[in-house]
Amino acid sequence: MAAILLAGYFGSGNLGDDAILQGYVLGMREAGMDEEFHVLSGSSESIQRNYGLISWDRKNMRQVAEAISKCDLLVFPGGSIFQDATSTRSVAYYRELVVRAKKAGKKVLLLGQGVGPLTSFFGKRMAVEAFKAADAIAVRDPGSLTTLKSLGVNRPIQVTADSAFLLPPPPENPGEVYAVAGMRSIGIAPRPFGKTKETVTLFSDLCGLIFRAHMVPVLIEMDRFEDGDLIDLIEKKSGGRISHIRKLDVASTAQTRLARMDGVIAMRLHAAILAATVGVPPLIVNYDPKTLAFAKLLGLPIPPAIEGLTAQRLFEMFMEHQKATERNRQIVLRSVKELTDLAVGNLELTKKFLRGAATIKG
């Protein structure tokens, strides 16, 4: 049995990154590849409790070195980890993992990657070094392919999809719907962006408009450490408690909750992805190239940009979006099927290198 070390922003409170981990591992097991999975994570306890996987402290470089020594493959199953939007620390860390693994004679697979934004000289250079050193590269959207090619990564690159699409659908009867006094529930997944006051005002006012339209807004916490404080501020500005979903342990639970809703407004990419996987067409709020790219992949209209967006405008766009719910649902279901098929490419690349590792051992 081969040992696969999984690297990404796992066990760190971000439900989207953990959706990638869960989707990839479940996809591998569904494909009959019952390998020994090890995870570099921010919380060994949560990874072991939620997924039953062997976990190593991603910040302890002695543990990282030991984990690399024990693995046959170092696999990055997805995420937007090669970006320097806030600093170059993310790129530097993951580039260091690639370098260490290659020095140890290990194969490195970069799968389902969302690349960028990369704007700094050092961020670009370190990302290029990592991708050029990898043994296989797959990106989750055509924009990431274009970014790598523009940076001079002239290697074979496969376009697959986000590994979260490998998550199985929730039960067909997810249970009691989210409703209060018969009013429909609308999921809202905000995230910090720009000036906090403006973001808080946007979503607080949006919640008020949804209430007045006799619907129930439900704030969704996708990142436990980034979104929690923002949701608190939105609730405070709204003058009282707003329904919310917080501190979810696994992405599959979020799928079940989202499946009960009549609509979803998603600033968080993986809130949009998880909603799509359960047939709820998300209205995406575009704050980053990755959200725009995903809206295009779903075949939905160009989403509104966060800059200068007012609650009234977002509410009006959402109501128009809801009028076309059934048409949008059919578009989304077709797109999700295509993206799920593409995401299987991440598994196929892994299996290819596992066969190589088995040949070397034999």
TIGU-210262 format. One record per residue (C-alpha): residue number from 1; residue in one letter; x, y, z. Coordinates in Angstrom, 3 decimals, decimal comma. Last residue first. Layout:
N
PT  nr rest       c1       c2       c3
PT NUM    a        X        Y        Z
...
END
This chain:
362
PT  nr rest       c1       c2       c3
PT 362    g    8,525   -4,137   -7,049
PT 361    k    9,009   -0,852   -5,214
PT 360    i    9,777    0,958   -8,483
PT 359    t    6,748   -0,598  -10,183
PT 358    a    4,505    0,333   -7,249
PT 357    a    5,672    3,949   -7,448
PT 356    g    4,891    4,035  -11,164
PT 355    r    1,416    2,591  -10,561
PT 354    l    0,910    5,259   -7,929
PT 353    f    1,985    7,839  -10,501
PT 352    k   -0,780    6,873  -12,905
PT 351    k   -3,295    6,523  -10,087
PT 350    t   -2,656   10,119   -9,048
PT 349    l   -3,154   11,376  -12,598
PT 348    e   -6,418    9,450  -12,826
PT 347    l   -7,628   10,872   -9,519
PT 346    n   -7,094   14,484  -10,598
PT 345    g   -8,742   13,628  -13,935
PT 344    v  -11,839   12,652  -11,962
PT 343    a  -12,272   16,402  -11,508
PT 342    l  -13,106   16,657  -15,220
PT 341    d  -16,039   14,263  -14,848
PT 340    t  -17,227   16,264  -11,843
PT 339    l  -16,923   19,458  -13,881
PT 338    e  -19,063   18,046  -16,690
PT 337    k  -21,753   16,813  -14,285
PT 336    v  -21,634   20,134  -12,431
PT 335    s  -22,137   21,985  -15,725
PT 334    r  -25,221   19,960  -16,605
PT 333    l  -26,672   20,471  -13,132
PT 332    v  -25,891   24,196  -13,276
PT 331    i  -27,662   24,743  -16,585
PT 330    q  -30,704   22,774  -15,385
PT 329    r  -30,771   24,758  -12,148
PT 328    n  -30,445   28,042  -14,052
PT 327    r  -33,564   27,278  -16,076
PT 326    e  -35,445   26,303  -12,931
PT 325    t  -34,290   29,336  -10,975
PT 324    a  -34,893   31,950  -13,681
PT 323    k  -37,084   34,168  -11,508
PT 322    q  -34,564   33,636   -8,722
PT 321    h  -31,786   35,382  -10,668
PT 320    e  -34,049   38,384  -11,211
PT 319    m  -34,625   38,506   -7,438
PT 318    f  -30,894   38,165   -6,861
PT 317    m  -30,083   40,994   -9,244
PT 316    e  -32,556   43,242   -7,430
PT 315    f  -31,039   42,314   -4,064
PT 314    l  -27,510   43,006   -5,312
PT 313    r  -28,582   46,411   -6,649
PT 312    q  -30,345   47,334   -3,416
PT 311    a  -27,409   46,130   -1,306
PT 310    t  -25,039   48,326   -3,264
PT 309    l  -22,019   47,193   -5,263
PT 308    g  -19,245   49,777   -5,698
PT 307    e  -16,552   47,118   -5,911
PT 306    i  -18,101   43,703   -5,256
PT 305    a  -18,414   42,865   -8,941
PT 304    p  -21,760   41,459  -10,051
PT 303    p  -21,632   37,986  -11,610
PT 302    i  -21,350   37,412  -15,372
PT 301    p  -24,334   35,255  -16,308
PT 300    l  -24,232   31,532  -15,462
PT 299    g  -22,526   28,834  -17,540
PT 298    l  -21,147   27,084  -14,482
PT 297    l  -17,585   27,420  -15,806
PT 296    k  -18,162   31,129  -16,403
PT 295    a  -19,353   31,622  -12,822
PT 294    f  -16,258   29,716  -11,697
PT 293    a  -13,877   32,006  -13,542
PT 292    l  -15,509   35,106  -12,047
PT 291    t  -15,146   33,627   -8,574
PT 290    k  -11,496   32,721   -9,239
PT 289    p  -10,636   36,162  -10,640
PT 288    d  -11,521   37,748   -7,269
PT 287    y  -14,374   39,734   -5,693
PT 286    n  -17,296   38,537   -7,823
PT 285    v  -20,542   37,985   -5,950
PT 284    i  -21,985   34,686   -7,150
PT 283    l  -25,716   34,071   -7,362
PT 282    p  -25,763   30,374   -6,677
PT 281    p  -27,884   27,825   -8,568
PT 280    v  -29,031   25,246   -5,972
PT 279    g  -28,627   21,789   -7,497
PT 278    v  -26,762   20,102   -4,647
PT 277    t  -23,339   20,341   -6,303
PT 276    a  -24,051   23,960   -7,246
PT 275    a  -24,499   24,965   -3,610
PT 274    l  -21,187   23,306   -2,737
PT 273    i  -19,391   25,190   -5,519
PT 272    a  -20,961   28,554   -4,639
PT 271    a  -20,097   28,162   -0,953
PT 270    h  -16,714   27,037   -2,239
PT 269    l  -16,048   30,344   -3,944
PT 268    r  -17,062   32,551   -0,997
PT 267    m  -19,054   35,593   -2,163
PT 266    a  -22,093   33,401   -2,467
PT 265    i  -25,753   34,378   -2,578
PT 264    v  -27,728   31,147   -2,253
PT 263    g  -31,350   30,359   -2,989
PT 262    d  -34,307   28,235   -1,946
PT 261    m  -32,401   26,482    0,802
PT 260    r  -32,618   22,868    1,982
PT 259    a  -29,776   21,680   -0,298
PT 258    l  -27,520   24,236    1,379
PT 257    r  -27,800   22,465    4,738
PT 256    t  -27,004   19,046    3,263
PT 255    q  -24,071   20,430    1,294
PT 254    a  -22,746   22,144    4,436
PT 253    t  -22,758   18,777    6,202
PT 252    s  -20,726   17,290    3,332
PT 251    a  -18,223   20,104    3,773
PT 250    v  -17,149   18,941    7,224
PT 249    d  -16,937   20,407   10,731
PT 248    l  -19,513   23,177   10,536
PT 247    k  -18,714   25,971   12,975
PT 246    r  -21,468   28,302   11,837
PT 245    i  -24,810   28,383   10,047
PT 244    h  -26,704   31,590   10,669
PT 243    s  -30,114   33,055   11,360
PT 242    i  -29,826   36,759   12,067
PT 241    r  -29,768   38,003   15,654
PT 240    g  -30,481   41,631   16,227
PT 239    g  -30,048   45,196   15,152
PT 238    s  -28,851   44,538   11,626
PT 237    k  -25,586   46,288   12,498
PT 236    k  -24,968   43,713   15,209
PT 235    e  -25,779   40,786   12,917
PT 234    i  -23,430   42,079   10,229
PT 233    l  -20,707   42,652   12,834
PT 232    d  -21,031   39,122   14,206
PT 231    i  -20,973   37,732   10,653
PT 230    l  -17,714   39,590    9,993
PT 229    d  -16,182   38,247   13,207
PT 228    g  -16,997   34,691   12,178
PT 227    d  -15,907   35,012    8,541
PT 226    e  -12,124   35,076    8,868
PT 225    f  -11,410   32,534   11,609
PT 224    r  -14,108   29,942   10,998
PT 223    d  -13,989   30,262    7,227
PT 222    m  -17,179   29,223    5,425
PT 221    e  -19,583   30,831    7,904
PT 220    i  -23,008   30,981    6,286
PT 219    l  -25,472   33,784    7,049
PT 218    v  -29,104   32,704    6,669
PT 217    p  -31,485   35,324    5,285
PT 216    v  -35,189   34,486    5,777
PT 215    m  -37,670   35,548    3,104
PT 214    h  -40,702   37,799    3,358
PT 213    a  -39,403   40,441    0,916
PT 212    r  -38,818   42,698    3,924
PT 211    f  -36,500   40,071    5,369
PT 210    i  -34,520   39,913    2,112
PT 209    l  -34,166   43,687    2,083
PT 208    g  -32,915   43,687    5,664
PT 207    c  -30,408   40,937    4,936
PT 206    l  -29,095   42,989    2,006
PT 205    d  -28,675   46,005    4,280
PT 204    s  -26,545   43,931    6,635
PT 203    f  -24,634   42,445    3,707
PT 202    l  -23,630   45,757    2,150
PT 201    t  -23,154   47,571    5,454
PT 200    v  -20,758   44,911    6,756
PT 199    t  -18,751   44,985    3,528
PT 198    e  -18,528   48,789    3,645
PT 197    k  -17,471   48,844    7,299
PT 196    t  -14,831   46,167    6,713
PT 195    k  -13,026   48,195    4,078
PT 194    g  -11,686   45,897    1,392
PT 193    f  -13,008   42,356    1,567
PT 192    p  -13,949   40,043    4,417
PT 191    r  -16,193   37,163    3,330
PT 190    p  -19,916   36,754    2,825
PT 189    a  -21,839   33,478    2,333
PT 188    i  -25,568   34,241    2,219
PT 187    g  -28,110   31,411    2,226
PT 186    i  -31,722   32,349    1,447
PT 185    s  -34,531   30,690    3,364
PT 184    r  -38,158   30,720    2,199
PT 183    m  -40,860   31,906    4,589
PT 182    g  -43,394   29,374    5,921
PT 181    a  -43,365   30,772    9,426
PT 180    v  -39,580   30,343    9,455
PT 179    a  -37,976   28,083    6,880
PT 178    y  -34,871   25,956    6,414
PT 177    v  -36,308   22,662    5,236
PT 176    e  -36,565   19,658    7,520
PT 175    g  -34,700   16,600    6,321
PT 174    p  -32,086   15,997    3,642
PT 173    n  -34,349   13,715    1,610
PT 172    e  -32,220   12,927   -1,447
PT 171    p  -29,256   12,114    0,772
PT 170    p  -26,195   14,304    0,125
PT 169    p  -24,371   14,191   -3,212
PT 168    p  -20,920   12,567   -3,243
PT 167    l  -17,940   14,922   -3,016
PT 166    l  -15,781   14,641   -6,143
PT 165    f  -16,760   18,185   -7,153
PT 164    a  -14,679   19,385   -4,206
PT 163    s  -11,625   18,296   -6,234
PT 162    d  -11,876   21,502   -8,275
PT 161    a  -11,655   20,797  -11,992
PT 160    t   -9,349   19,278  -14,629
PT 159    v   -7,278   21,224  -17,152
PT 158    q   -4,072   19,303  -17,813
PT 157    i   -0,707   21,030  -18,030
PT 156    p    2,236   19,637  -20,001
PT 155    r    5,129   21,961  -19,157
PT 154    n    6,027   25,359  -20,516
PT 153    v    5,675   27,263  -17,246
PT 152    g    6,698   30,634  -18,676
PT 151    l    4,677   32,937  -16,440
PT 150    s    2,145   33,525  -19,231
PT 149    k    1,699   29,747  -19,510
PT 148    l    0,975   29,493  -15,803
PT 147    t   -1,603   32,304  -15,900
PT 146    t   -3,297   30,913  -19,017
PT 145    l   -3,690   27,523  -17,347
PT 144    s   -5,129   29,200  -14,260
PT 143    g   -7,652   30,985  -16,464
PT 142    p   -8,648   27,703  -18,110
PT 141    d   -9,940   26,331  -14,786
PT 140    r   -9,073   23,749  -12,132
PT 139    v   -5,420   23,234  -12,969
PT 138    a   -3,487   19,990  -13,379
PT 137    i    0,276   19,628  -13,162
PT 136    a    2,368   16,467  -12,940
PT 135    d    5,978   15,786  -11,915
PT 134    a    6,383   19,152  -10,208
PT 133    a    9,683   21,068  -10,424
PT 132    k    8,417   23,543  -13,042
PT 131    f    5,321   24,197  -10,962
PT 130    a    7,274   24,953   -7,796
PT 129    e    9,895   27,140   -9,463
PT 128    v    7,183   29,079  -11,328
PT 127    a    5,341   29,729   -8,073
PT 126    m    8,543   30,959   -6,421
PT 125    r    9,300   33,344   -9,272
PT 124    k    5,778   34,738   -9,466
PT 123    g    5,588   35,435   -5,750
PT 122    f    9,080   36,917   -5,778
PT 121    f    8,265   39,396   -8,531
PT 120    s    4,885   40,300   -7,047
PT 119    t    1,539   40,082   -8,870
PT 118    l    0,382   36,483   -8,660
PT 117    p   -3,408   36,212   -8,457
PT 116    g   -3,137   33,411   -8,850
PT 115    v   -3,365   29,737   -9,740
PT 114    g   -6,374   27,577   -8,883
PT 113    q   -4,903   24,091   -8,754
PT 112    g   -6,868   20,939   -9,402
PT 111    l   -3,720   18,849   -8,998
PT 110    l   -0,053   19,633   -8,301
PT 109    l    1,611   16,215   -8,120
PT 108    v    5,088   15,738   -6,632
PT 107    k    7,105   12,534   -6,934
PT 106    k    9,586   11,944   -4,127
PT 105    g   13,391   11,808   -4,321
PT 104    a   13,978   13,511   -0,977
PT 103    k   15,292   16,596   -2,781
PT 102    k   12,050   16,599   -4,770
PT 101    a    9,990   16,509   -1,588
PT 100    r   11,939   19,339    0,025
PT  99    v   11,634   21,552   -3,053
PT  98    v    7,887   20,938   -3,376
PT  97    l    7,318   21,686    0,307
PT  96    e    9,360   24,892    0,029
PT  95    r    7,217   26,033   -2,924
PT  94    y    4,189   25,501   -0,709
PT  93    y    5,573   27,744    2,026
PT  92    a    6,915   30,471   -0,257
PT  91    v    3,657   30,716   -2,204
PT  90    s    1,648   31,094    1,000
PT  89    r    4,090   33,577    2,498
PT  88    t    4,143   35,840   -0,573
PT  87    s    1,663   38,285    0,945
PT  86    t   -1,997   39,365    0,746
PT  85    a   -2,922   38,516   -2,839
PT  84    d    0,221   36,424   -3,298
PT  83    q   -1,246   33,278   -4,823
PT  82    f   -0,215   29,631   -5,127
PT  81    i   -2,566   28,201   -2,505
PT  80    s   -5,819   28,706   -4,362
PT  79    g   -7,065   25,173   -3,705
PT  78    g   -6,344   21,692   -4,982
PT  77    p   -5,200   18,127   -4,388
PT  76    f   -1,534   18,991   -3,647
PT  75    v   -0,026   15,512   -3,676
PT  74    l    3,352   14,441   -2,292
PT  73    l    3,824   10,829   -3,368
PT  72    d    5,551    7,804   -1,844
PT  71    c    5,344    9,120    1,693
PT  70    k    7,314    8,375    4,868
PT  69    s   10,184   10,793    4,221
PT  68    i    7,735   13,575    3,402
PT  67    a    5,994   13,091    6,756
PT  66    e    9,316   13,199    8,598
PT  65    a   10,318   16,437    6,863
PT  64    v    6,935   18,003    7,650
PT  63    q    7,221   16,917   11,284
PT  62    r   10,575   18,664   11,553
PT  61    m    9,077   21,629    9,694
PT  60    n    6,399   22,106   12,330
PT  59    k    3,930   24,509   10,707
PT  58    r    2,018   21,834    8,758
PT  57    d    1,550   19,747   11,905
PT  56    w    1,106   16,164   10,691
PT  55    s   -2,100   14,155   10,309
PT  54    i   -3,004   10,530    9,759
PT  53    l   -6,577   10,391    8,457
PT  52    g   -9,826    9,451   10,204
PT  51    y  -11,735   12,138    8,332
PT  50    n  -13,485   14,286   10,930
PT  49    r  -11,689   13,231   14,118
PT  48    q   -8,217   12,695   12,619
PT  47    i   -8,338   15,906   10,610
PT  46    s   -9,815   17,851   13,540
PT  45    e   -7,157   16,637   16,010
PT  44    s   -4,254   17,211   13,626
PT  43    s   -5,213   20,860   13,325
PT  42    g   -3,393   23,132   10,880
PT  41    s   -2,763   20,276    8,520
PT  40    l   -0,232   18,320    6,506
PT  39    v   -2,256   15,204    5,749
PT  38    h   -1,306   11,518    5,476
PT  37    f   -3,367    9,100    3,402
PT  36    e   -2,659    5,371    3,316
PT  35    e   -4,082    4,156    0,023
PT  34    d   -7,510    2,657   -0,587
PT  33    m   -7,553    3,339   -4,317
PT  32    g  -10,813    1,621   -5,291
PT  31    a  -12,167    4,540   -7,307
PT  30    e  -14,605    5,320   -4,476
PT  29    r  -11,587    5,485   -2,188
PT  28    m   -9,837    7,993   -4,403
PT  27    g  -12,983   10,080   -4,752
PT  26    l  -13,548   10,045   -0,992
PT  25    v   -9,975   11,274   -0,465
PT  24    y  -10,253   13,981   -3,142
PT  23    g  -13,676   15,222   -2,070
PT  22    q  -12,743   15,384    1,614
PT  21    l   -9,537   17,305    0,947
PT  20    i  -11,164   19,722   -1,486
PT  19    a  -14,096   20,248    0,889
PT  18    d  -11,512   20,926    3,622
PT  17    d  -10,208   23,801    1,531
PT  16    g  -13,709   25,196    1,181
PT  15    l  -14,594   24,720    4,851
PT  14    n  -11,701   26,889    5,995
PT  13    g  -10,939   26,353    9,692
PT  12    s   -7,291   25,390    9,318
PT  11    g   -7,586   21,611    9,025
PT  10    f   -6,343   21,787    5,436
PT   9    y   -4,665   24,683    3,644
PT   8    g   -2,931   22,335    1,225
PT   7    a   -0,685   19,288    1,209
PT   6    l   -1,658   15,630    1,037
PT   5    l    0,998   12,962    1,691
PT   4    i    0,202    9,709   -0,084
PT   3    a    1,450    6,379    1,281
PT   2    a    1,392    3,370   -1,032
PT   1    m    0,000    0,000    0,000
END
